[in-house]
Amino acid sequence: MNHHIENDKLVADNSVRIDQLNFGDKIKIQTATKLQVLLAVVMLKDRNGQLNIDLPISGSLSDPQFSIDGIIAPIFINLIVKAVTSLFALISSAFGGSGSDELGYAEFTPGSATLVATTQIKLDLIVRVEPVTYTDGVRQQILNRKLSALKLKDLLNQSDDAQSDDVGLTEADKQKYVGKVYSAEKFDKPRNAIGFAKSLPVPEMEKLIATKTQMMQDASSALATGRVEAVHSYL
């Protein structure tokens, strides 16, 4: 630190070195910052894992509003914002963007760990799933796997050269296979007056299957981890 005080005026230069900085689990509190702190810290660290930060401070000590904390906090916030926004702008420009494109998240099909075609460059790998679309998305993916398994079985019966990579579901496939999956499911189905399972349109059967699908307790964590691995693999 280099501090100079004259006539109640403070002018100070502070060189701060932070070593081995790590974060614990995220805590939900009202005063928590919404900034991308984890990403900023990663980008600000040098090759030795240290953060070296210059913190200039100046002000009048006679001013009742003067506060060291009140000065340092905005400096740190500006540092984090600059680290994150400059990085995303740089990446965006490098890959044909305008420099103002939002690159703060990677996009996935709901319930899937496969990157969509338009998402190719992302670096902030924080494990997260979107709770609003997560459940429906995962259930739809489970149904799609069951439909794909039936289609693959038919393809193998037709040709020994069929591969799992050949399976792609179309609307015609859904019309063909959803009824088979529905019949095999063990949940209680709507019945007619004489007790037999009702014949339902494909969309209704699909909806019932998805609604009744049971998910493992750690499915959310598994999906989030799979998404991070997908981005790692692409990069």
N, C-alpha and C positions, 0 to 999 in steps of 0.2 A: 504493500500500500504506500502511496505517496500523497499525503494530505497537506494542504496549505490553507491556513486560516488567517485572514487579515480583515480588520474592521467588520467582524461578524460575517464575513463572506467565506464560504467553504468552497475550495476547488480541490477535488481529489481524483486520483487515478488508482484504480484497484485492478490487480491482475489475479483472477480467481482460477485455480486449477482444481478440478473435481476428478477423482480417480475411483475406479471400480463402482460406478453408480449403477444400481439395479433398482427395479421396481417390484413391489409386491402385487397382490391381486387387486383388481379394480374395486373401489368402494363407491356406493351410490350416496352422494351427498349433494345438497343443493348448491354449495359454493364451489364445486369442482369445475375446473376449466374444461371447455369443449375443444381446446386446441389439440393438435396432433403431437402431444408431448413426446411419446415414445419414438415416433419417426424423427422428430427434430433432434432428439438426443443422439440417435444413431448417426444422423448426418453430420452432427457437430463434433463427434468424437474423432480423435486422430488415430493413427495406425496402432498406437499403444493403448487405445481404449480410454484416453483421457480427454476431458473437456477443458480447454483453455479459453477463458472469457475475459474480455476487458470491460470493466464497469466504471465509466467516468461518472462522477457525482459532483454537482455544484448547487449552491443555493445560499440563502441568507439564514443564519442561525437565529436571528432575532424574529423571524417570521414564525408566528404560532402554528402555521400550517405546514412548516417544514418537517419532513419526516424522511429518514434514510430508507425505511421500508417502502414508503410511498414513491420513492424514486427508483429503487432497485426493481420492484415488481414490474413496472411498465417496460424497463429495459429487457428483462428476461422474456416478457411476453412478445415484444417486438423481435427479439432474437429468434424465438420459436417460429413466429409467423414468417419471418424472412427465410429461415432455413427450409420450411415446408413449401411455401408458395414459390420460392425461387427454384427449388428442385422440380416441382411439377411443371412449371413453366418451361424449364430447360428440356425436360423429357418430351413434353408436348411439341415444342418447336422442332426437336430433333427428329420426330416421327411424323412430320407434316402438319402438325397442329398450329394454331394461331398463337400459342404461348399462353392463352387464357383458358384453355380447355380444362375441365375438371378431371383430374387423374387421381383422386383421393380414394378410390375404391375399385374393386374388380367385380364385374357383373357375371352372374351365374343364372342358369335356368332354375326356377324354383324347385327345391328338393334335389338338385343335382350338384355334383362336384366337377362338372365339365365347363371350362371357360367358354362363353359365347364368342362368336367369331369376331365381334367388334372390340373385344377386350383382349389386348395383347401386351400392354406395357403397364405393369403395376409393381411397386416395390414395397409398400407398407403392408407387411403380411401379418395382420392382427386377426386372430381367430374369432370369427363372428358369423352368425346366421341371422337372417331377418325373421323375427318371430311371427309376423303377420302371415307371410306366405309359406313359412317353413313346413308346417304340419301338412297342409294340403299338397304341397310339392313333393314331400317325401312319400306320402301315400300314393300319389300318382306314379312316382318312379317305381314303387314296389309292384303296382299293377302292371306297369309297362314291362317289367322284367318277367312277370308271369306270362304275359301275352307273347313276349319274345321267345320264351322257352317253348311254348306251344308251336309257334311258327317255325322255330329251328327244328323241332321234332319232325314236322311235316317235310321240311326241306331235306332233312337227312334220309327220310323214307323215300324221297324222290331221287336223291343223288348222294353218293358217298363223299363227294368232293365239297359238299356244303360246309361253310365255316361260320362260326358265331359272328364274325365281322360282317357277314352277308345280311344279317337280320336288321331290317329297318321297318318300323311300323308305319302303315298307312291307314287311312280311314277304312279302307276295305278290310284290312287285317282286324281292326277293332270290331267291325260288323261280324267277322267270322269267328273271332276267338273270345270276345267278352262273355258271351253266353256260356262257353265251356268253363271259364274261370268262375263265373257266377254260380254255376251248378255245383262246382267243387268246393265252394266256400262253406264253412260250417255254421255261420251265423243264422239266426232265425229270419226267414224270408217272408214277404207278404203272401198270404194265402187266399184262395178263393173260397166260395161258400161251402165247398165239399172238402176243403182241407188240403188241396194241392197247391204247390207253389205257383203263383201267378206268372203269366208270360208278360215280361216288361220290355219296353223299348231299350235299346242299347245304352243311351245316355243315362237312363234311370238305373240300370244295372251297374253301370260304371260308377255312378255316384254312390250307390249303396255299398259297393265293394270298398271304395275309398273311405267312406265314413266308418265302416266296421273294421278296417285294417288296424291291427294292434302294432304299436311301435315300441322298440326297446327304450329303456330309460336313458341310455347313453347315446341314442341315435343323433341327437343334436350335436354332441361333442364330436362324434365320429364324422359327421358331415362337415363340420367346421374344419377339422383336421385334414380331411380329404381335400378340401378346397385350398388350404395352404399348400399341401403337397402338390396339387395340380399347378399352382402358380410357380412353385419352386421348380417343378419339372420343366415347365415351359421356358422359364428364364435360363 
